[in-house]
Amino acid sequence: MKKHARSFEAHAVAWMGDERAARGGFADAPELFWVDGGPGDAALRRLRVAPLRGRASAVAAGVALFAWLPLLVLAGVDGVLVGGTALPFLHDLAVHVRFLVAVPLLVLADLPIGAQLDRCTAQFIAADLVRAEDRPVFAGLLVEAHRTRDSGVAALIVITAAYVSALGIMALGESQAGGSWHDAGSPPTLTLAGRWFALVSLPLFHFVLYRWVHRLFVWGRFLRRVSRLELRLTATHPDRAGGLGFLGDGLQPWGILVFATSTAISSAIATRILFAGATLEQYHSSYIALLVLTLVIVIGPLFAVVPALLRLRSRGLFEHGALASHYTQQFEAKWFAPTLPSEEPLLGTSDVQALADLAADHDVVRSIRPVPLGRREALVLVLVGLLPALPLAATTSTVRNFLQQALRLFL
């Protein structure tokens, strides 16, 4: 790991010092340097399954089976595979979706998200947003972010949080009060499958999830420190974010995390509805709250550049306001002053078009977004998050009545 960190530091410094390489992006850089590491990477490297390039699908499948397959075998040994308790193992939709869908997605997300973060980082140089004299500082921020990502303290925090939250869920009784495959018997005691679930599978799911929270924290911290540099942002940039719009445009791959989290939440609610007699009305507030929390965590790093964009908007309004005043004063003096009539024909003059362009530029400055995220990108994330919950909507009384009436009309 230390050798890997030293090689990254040397590469970052060399990359920043090479103007042509910097403008070309990370052509010679190790791919996925933003996510190729961090909590759990040392264990994966010892198992010779990291980095993920070229074997991501096999690693994702292996992690999923490591969490789910022992549960299947042990549930059979415990006699709770298809019966023996109020909620047998095969009936627990939440556990199957969590480990066979959500966990693989959270692992596979390394590829698209890592590539996108690499492109966003390279864009700061390719778009000439970082001044030449600040590029050594920018390289230092990259190295520091790399060290924070690979911090042993961070790994310990993530592992501890995974176990604390997993054991907390078990203590509160994740499943129905009538007993389940992992706490069967009278009085309820952990089965063999329940012990694997509590000590391995559930903490593993939370670890993979919290690892992404840690990466988001590192990315947001990096953006915050970069935004404190004297970046070459332009108030009239067409992306209405001073040139930082690429940060929001590259947010679509993060929808994988939103979708994976939503599937885990939706499947847990579906299990309670199908096997415990619960209704969606009991959980819709909790679902919305968790979905909003997920979206805030994913979008959160973009708020790191808010101060820089607010300063840009304020400065731009003053500067373009002064420019507009000078131009309009000269325009009116030329075309409206009665003592100095212009001999230039009004038809075909470029003055009017320039005035319109100036007004358009001023509108761009006024509409600078504090957060570099467009409505379309935000809507896509929301829709991706809501997609796994659509089947749950059919369980509400309103939707059921609507579907029944629709069927009567067509049948």
C-alpha positions as CSV (number, residue, x, y, z in Angstrom):
1,M,0.0,0.0,0.0
2,K,2.8,2.4,0.9
3,K,4.6,1.6,-2.4
4,H,1.3,2.2,-4.2
5,A,0.9,5.6,-2.4
6,R,4.5,6.7,-3.3
7,S,4.0,5.8,-7.0
8,F,0.8,7.8,-7.0
9,E,2.5,10.8,-5.5
10,A,5.3,10.7,-8.0
11,H,2.8,10.3,-10.8
12,A,0.6,13.2,-9.7
13,V,3.6,15.5,-9.5
14,A,4.8,14.4,-12.9
15,W,1.4,14.7,-14.4
16,M,0.9,18.2,-13.1
17,G,4.3,19.3,-14.4
18,D,3.6,18.0,-17.9
19,E,1.4,20.5,-19.7
20,R,0.6,18.3,-22.7
21,A,-0.2,15.3,-20.5
22,A,-2.3,17.5,-18.2
23,R,-4.4,18.8,-21.0
24,G,-4.8,15.3,-22.4
25,G,-6.2,14.0,-19.1
26,F,-5.0,10.9,-17.3
27,A,-3.9,9.0,-20.4
28,D,-0.8,7.6,-18.6
29,A,-2.3,7.6,-15.1
30,P,-3.4,4.5,-13.3
31,E,-7.1,4.2,-14.0
32,L,-9.7,4.7,-11.2
33,F,-7.2,6.3,-8.9
34,W,-10.1,7.9,-7.0
35,V,-11.7,4.5,-6.1
36,D,-8.8,2.1,-6.6
37,G,-8.1,2.0,-2.9
38,G,-9.6,3.0,0.4
39,P,-11.2,0.8,3.1
40,G,-11.0,-2.9,2.2
41,D,-8.5,-2.4,-0.6
42,A,-5.6,-4.0,1.3
43,A,-7.7,-7.2,2.0
44,L,-8.7,-7.3,-1.7
45,R,-5.1,-7.0,-2.8
46,R,-4.0,-9.8,-0.6
47,L,-6.7,-11.9,-2.2
48,R,-5.4,-10.8,-5.6
49,V,-8.8,-9.4,-6.7
50,A,-7.9,-5.7,-6.6
51,P,-7.8,-3.5,-8.5
52,L,-11.1,-4.4,-10.1
53,R,-10.2,-3.6,-13.8
54,G,-10.9,-6.6,-15.9
55,R,-12.5,-8.7,-13.1
56,A,-15.1,-6.5,-11.6
57,S,-18.0,-8.8,-12.4
58,A,-16.2,-11.8,-10.8
59,V,-15.4,-9.8,-7.7
60,A,-19.0,-8.5,-7.4
61,A,-20.4,-12.0,-7.8
62,G,-17.8,-13.4,-5.3
63,V,-18.7,-10.8,-2.6
64,A,-22.4,-11.3,-3.2
65,L,-22.1,-15.1,-2.8
66,F,-19.9,-14.8,0.2
67,A,-22.6,-12.9,1.9
68,W,-25.6,-14.9,0.7
69,L,-24.7,-18.5,0.0
70,P,-23.7,-19.4,3.5
71,L,-27.0,-18.0,4.7
72,L,-28.8,-20.4,2.3
73,V,-26.8,-23.4,3.5
74,L,-27.1,-22.6,7.2
75,A,-30.8,-21.9,6.9
76,G,-31.2,-25.4,5.5
77,V,-29.2,-26.8,8.4
78,D,-31.3,-24.8,10.9
79,G,-34.6,-26.0,9.2
80,V,-35.7,-22.5,8.5
81,L,-35.2,-22.5,4.7
82,V,-38.9,-22.8,3.7
83,G,-40.6,-23.2,7.1
84,G,-40.1,-23.5,10.8
85,T,-40.7,-19.8,11.5
86,A,-43.0,-16.9,10.6
87,L,-40.5,-15.7,7.9
88,P,-38.4,-18.5,6.3
89,F,-35.2,-17.6,4.6
90,L,-36.5,-18.1,1.0
91,H,-39.4,-15.8,1.8
92,D,-37.2,-12.9,3.0
93,L,-37.2,-10.8,-0.1
94,A,-35.1,-8.1,1.6
95,V,-32.1,-10.4,2.2
96,H,-32.0,-11.7,-1.4
97,V,-32.2,-8.2,-2.9
98,R,-29.8,-6.7,-0.5
99,F,-27.0,-9.3,-1.1
100,L,-27.7,-10.4,-4.7
101,V,-28.6,-7.0,-6.2
102,A,-27.5,-4.1,-4.0
103,V,-24.1,-5.4,-3.0
104,P,-23.0,-6.3,-6.5
105,L,-24.1,-2.9,-7.8
106,L,-22.2,-1.1,-5.0
107,V,-19.1,-3.1,-6.0
108,L,-19.5,-2.6,-9.8
109,A,-20.1,1.1,-9.3
110,D,-16.4,1.5,-8.9
111,L,-15.9,1.4,-12.6
112,P,-18.2,4.1,-14.0
113,I,-17.9,6.4,-10.9
114,G,-14.1,6.0,-10.8
115,A,-13.7,6.8,-14.5
116,Q,-16.0,9.8,-14.1
117,L,-14.1,11.2,-11.1
118,D,-10.9,10.8,-13.1
119,R,-12.4,12.8,-16.0
120,C,-13.7,15.5,-13.7
121,T,-10.3,15.9,-12.0
122,A,-8.5,16.1,-15.4
123,Q,-11.0,18.7,-16.6
124,F,-9.7,21.2,-14.0
125,I,-6.5,21.3,-16.0
126,A,-7.9,20.6,-19.5
127,A,-10.2,23.5,-19.2
128,D,-7.4,25.7,-17.8
129,L,-9.3,26.4,-14.6
130,V,-6.2,26.0,-12.4
131,R,-3.5,28.7,-12.9
132,A,0.0,27.5,-13.8
133,E,1.4,28.7,-10.5
134,D,-1.3,26.8,-8.6
135,R,-0.8,23.5,-10.3
136,P,1.8,22.2,-7.7
137,V,-0.8,23.0,-5.0
138,F,-3.4,21.2,-7.0
139,A,-1.1,18.2,-7.3
140,G,-0.6,18.4,-3.5
141,L,-4.3,18.3,-2.9
142,L,-4.6,15.2,-5.1
143,V,-1.9,13.5,-3.1
144,E,-3.6,14.5,0.2
145,A,-6.9,13.2,-1.0
146,H,-5.3,9.9,-2.0
147,R,-3.8,9.6,1.5
148,T,-7.1,10.4,3.2
149,R,-8.9,7.8,1.0
150,D,-6.3,5.2,2.1
151,S,-6.2,6.3,5.8
152,G,-6.1,3.4,8.3
153,V,-8.1,5.5,10.7
154,A,-10.8,6.0,8.0
155,A,-10.9,2.2,7.4
156,L,-11.3,1.5,11.1
157,I,-14.2,4.1,11.3
158,V,-15.9,2.5,8.3
159,I,-15.6,-1.0,9.8
160,T,-16.7,0.1,13.2
161,A,-19.7,1.9,11.8
162,A,-20.7,-1.1,9.7
163,Y,-20.7,-3.4,12.7
164,V,-22.4,-0.9,15.1
165,S,-25.2,-0.2,12.6
166,A,-25.6,-3.9,11.8
167,L,-25.8,-5.0,15.4
168,G,-28.1,-2.1,16.1
169,I,-30.5,-3.3,13.4
170,M,-30.4,-6.8,14.8
171,A,-31.0,-5.5,18.4
172,L,-34.0,-3.5,17.3
173,G,-35.5,-6.5,15.5
174,E,-35.1,-5.9,11.7
175,S,-37.8,-8.5,10.9
176,Q,-41.3,-9.2,12.1
177,A,-42.1,-9.7,15.8
178,G,-43.4,-13.2,15.0
179,G,-39.8,-14.5,14.5
180,S,-37.8,-15.0,11.4
181,W,-35.1,-17.4,10.0
182,H,-32.3,-15.7,11.9
183,D,-34.0,-15.5,15.3
184,A,-36.2,-18.6,15.5
185,G,-37.3,-20.6,18.5
186,S,-38.9,-19.8,21.8
187,P,-37.5,-17.7,23.3
188,P,-36.1,-16.4,20.0
189,T,-32.4,-17.1,19.7
190,L,-30.0,-16.6,16.8
191,T,-29.8,-19.5,14.4
192,L,-26.5,-20.5,12.7
193,A,-27.7,-18.5,9.7
194,G,-28.6,-15.6,12.0
195,R,-25.1,-15.5,13.4
196,W,-23.5,-15.4,9.9
197,F,-26.1,-12.7,9.0
198,A,-25.3,-10.6,12.1
199,L,-21.5,-11.1,12.1
200,V,-20.6,-11.3,8.4
201,S,-23.4,-10.6,5.8
202,L,-25.1,-7.5,7.2
203,P,-21.8,-5.8,8.3
204,L,-20.4,-6.5,4.8
205,F,-23.4,-4.8,3.2
206,H,-23.0,-1.8,5.5
207,F,-19.2,-1.7,5.0
208,V,-19.6,-1.6,1.2
209,L,-22.2,1.2,1.6
210,Y,-20.2,3.3,4.1
211,R,-17.1,2.9,2.0
212,W,-18.9,5.0,-0.6
213,V,-19.9,7.5,2.0
214,H,-16.2,7.8,2.9
215,R,-15.2,8.3,-0.8
216,L,-17.9,11.0,-1.2
217,F,-16.4,12.7,1.9
218,V,-12.9,12.6,0.3
219,W,-14.2,13.9,-3.0
220,G,-16.2,16.7,-1.4
221,R,-13.2,17.7,0.8
222,F,-11.0,17.8,-2.3
223,L,-13.5,20.0,-4.2
224,R,-13.7,22.3,-1.2
225,R,-10.0,22.8,-1.1
226,V,-9.7,23.2,-4.9
227,S,-12.5,25.8,-4.8
228,R,-10.4,27.9,-2.4
229,L,-7.7,28.3,-5.1
230,E,-7.9,31.3,-7.4
231,L,-9.6,29.3,-10.1
232,R,-10.1,30.9,-13.5
233,L,-13.8,30.8,-13.5
234,T,-15.8,32.9,-15.9
235,A,-19.2,34.4,-15.1
236,T,-20.4,34.2,-18.7
237,H,-19.6,30.5,-19.2
238,P,-22.5,28.9,-21.0
239,D,-22.8,26.1,-18.4
240,R,-24.1,28.8,-15.9
241,A,-21.7,27.4,-13.3
242,G,-18.6,29.4,-14.1
243,G,-17.0,26.5,-16.0
244,L,-17.7,23.9,-13.2
245,G,-20.8,22.5,-14.8
246,F,-18.9,19.3,-15.6
247,L,-19.1,18.4,-11.9
248,G,-22.9,18.1,-12.1
249,D,-23.0,16.7,-15.6
250,G,-20.8,13.8,-14.4
251,L,-23.2,12.8,-11.6
252,Q,-25.2,10.2,-13.6
253,P,-23.0,7.2,-12.6
254,W,-23.8,8.0,-9.0
255,G,-27.3,7.0,-9.8
256,I,-26.1,3.4,-9.3
257,L,-25.6,4.1,-5.6
258,V,-29.0,5.7,-5.3
259,F,-30.6,2.7,-7.1
260,A,-28.8,0.1,-5.0
261,T,-29.8,1.9,-1.8
262,S,-33.4,2.3,-2.9
263,T,-33.6,-1.5,-3.8
264,A,-32.4,-2.4,-0.3
265,I,-35.0,-0.1,1.3
266,S,-37.8,-1.1,-1.0
267,S,-37.2,-4.8,-0.6
268,A,-37.3,-4.5,3.2
269,I,-40.6,-2.7,3.1
270,A,-42.0,-5.2,0.6
271,T,-41.1,-8.1,2.9
272,R,-43.0,-6.5,5.8
273,I,-46.0,-5.9,3.5
274,L,-46.1,-9.4,2.0
275,F,-45.4,-11.4,5.2
276,A,-46.2,-9.2,8.2
277,G,-49.5,-7.6,7.1
278,A,-48.0,-4.1,7.0
279,T,-49.1,-1.4,4.6
280,L,-47.1,1.1,2.5
281,E,-48.8,3.9,4.3
282,Q,-46.8,2.9,7.4
283,Y,-43.5,3.2,5.7
284,H,-43.8,5.8,2.9
285,S,-42.5,8.6,5.1
286,S,-39.5,6.5,6.2
287,Y,-38.8,5.6,2.6
288,I,-38.9,9.2,1.4
289,A,-36.7,10.3,4.3
290,L,-34.1,7.7,3.5
291,L,-34.2,8.4,-0.2
292,V,-33.8,12.1,0.4
293,L,-30.9,11.4,2.7
294,T,-29.2,9.2,0.0
295,L,-29.6,12.0,-2.6
296,V,-28.2,14.6,-0.2
297,I,-25.2,12.4,0.5
298,V,-24.6,11.8,-3.2
299,I,-25.1,15.4,-4.3
300,G,-23.4,16.7,-1.1
301,P,-19.8,17.2,-2.5
302,L,-21.1,19.7,-5.1
303,F,-22.0,22.0,-2.3
304,A,-18.3,22.4,-1.6
305,V,-18.0,24.8,-4.5
306,V,-21.0,27.0,-3.5
307,P,-18.9,29.8,-1.9
308,A,-16.8,30.0,-5.0
309,L,-19.8,30.3,-7.3
310,L,-21.5,32.8,-5.1
311,R,-18.4,35.0,-5.1
312,L,-18.2,34.6,-8.9
313,R,-21.9,35.6,-9.3
314,S,-21.5,38.7,-7.1
315,R,-18.3,39.8,-8.8
316,G,-19.7,39.1,-12.3
317,L,-22.8,41.2,-11.6
318,F,-20.7,44.2,-10.6
319,E,-18.2,43.8,-13.4
320,H,-20.8,43.2,-16.1
321,G,-23.0,45.9,-14.6
322,A,-20.2,48.4,-15.0
323,L,-19.5,47.2,-18.6
324,A,-23.2,47.5,-19.4
325,S,-23.4,51.0,-18.0
326,H,-20.5,52.2,-20.1
327,Y,-21.8,50.6,-23.3
328,T,-25.4,51.7,-22.9
329,Q,-24.3,55.3,-22.1
330,Q,-22.3,55.4,-25.3
331,F,-25.1,53.7,-27.2
332,E,-27.7,56.3,-26.1
333,A,-25.2,59.1,-26.7
334,K,-24.7,57.9,-30.3
335,W,-28.3,57.1,-31.2
336,F,-30.5,59.3,-29.0
337,A,-28.6,62.5,-28.3
338,P,-30.3,65.3,-30.3
339,T,-27.2,67.4,-30.6
340,L,-25.0,64.6,-31.9
341,P,-27.1,62.6,-34.5
342,S,-25.2,59.7,-35.9
343,E,-24.6,59.6,-39.6
344,E,-24.3,55.8,-39.6
345,P,-27.5,54.1,-40.9
346,L,-29.4,52.3,-38.2
347,L,-30.4,49.5,-40.5
348,G,-27.7,46.9,-40.4
349,T,-25.7,48.4,-37.6
350,S,-24.0,46.0,-35.2
351,D,-24.7,48.2,-32.2
352,V,-28.1,46.9,-31.6
353,Q,-26.9,43.3,-31.9
354,A,-24.1,44.0,-29.5
355,L,-26.6,45.5,-27.1
356,A,-28.7,42.3,-27.3
357,D,-25.6,40.2,-26.7
358,L,-24.7,42.3,-23.7
359,A,-28.1,41.7,-22.2
360,A,-27.9,38.0,-22.9
361,D,-24.5,37.8,-21.1
362,H,-25.9,39.7,-18.2
363,D,-28.8,37.2,-18.0
364,V,-26.2,34.3,-17.9
365,V,-24.4,36.0,-15.0
366,R,-27.6,36.5,-13.1
367,S,-28.5,32.8,-13.6
368,I,-25.3,31.3,-12.3
369,R,-26.2,28.3,-10.2
370,P,-24.8,28.1,-6.7
371,V,-24.7,24.3,-7.1
372,P,-23.4,23.0,-10.4
373,L,-26.3,20.6,-10.9
374,G,-29.0,21.0,-13.5
375,R,-32.6,20.2,-13.1
376,R,-32.4,17.4,-15.6
377,E,-29.5,15.7,-13.8
378,A,-31.3,16.0,-10.4
379,L,-34.5,14.7,-11.9
380,V,-32.7,11.6,-13.3
381,L,-31.3,10.8,-9.9
382,V,-34.7,11.1,-8.2
383,L,-36.4,8.9,-10.9
384,V,-33.6,6.3,-10.6
385,G,-34.2,6.3,-6.8
386,L,-37.9,5.9,-7.1
387,L,-37.8,3.1,-9.7
388,P,-37.4,0.3,-7.2
389,A,-40.3,1.6,-5.2
390,L,-42.8,1.5,-8.1
391,P,-44.0,-2.1,-7.4
392,L,-44.7,-1.0,-3.8
393,A,-47.2,1.6,-5.1
394,A,-49.5,-1.2,-6.2
395,T,-50.0,-2.2,-2.6
396,T,-51.7,1.1,-1.6
397,S,-55.4,1.1,-1.4
398,T,-55.7,4.1,-3.9
399,V,-53.7,2.3,-6.6
400,R,-55.4,-1.0,-6.0
401,N,-58.8,0.6,-6.4
402,F,-57.7,2.4,-9.5
403,L,-56.3,-0.9,-11.0
404,Q,-59.5,-2.8,-10.1
405,Q,-61.7,-0.1,-11.8
406,A,-59.4,-0.1,-14.9
407,L,-59.6,-3.9,-15.2
408,R,-63.4,-3.8,-15.0
409,L,-63.5,-1.3,-17.9
410,F,-61.3,-3.4,-20.2
411,L,-62.4,-6.9,-19.2
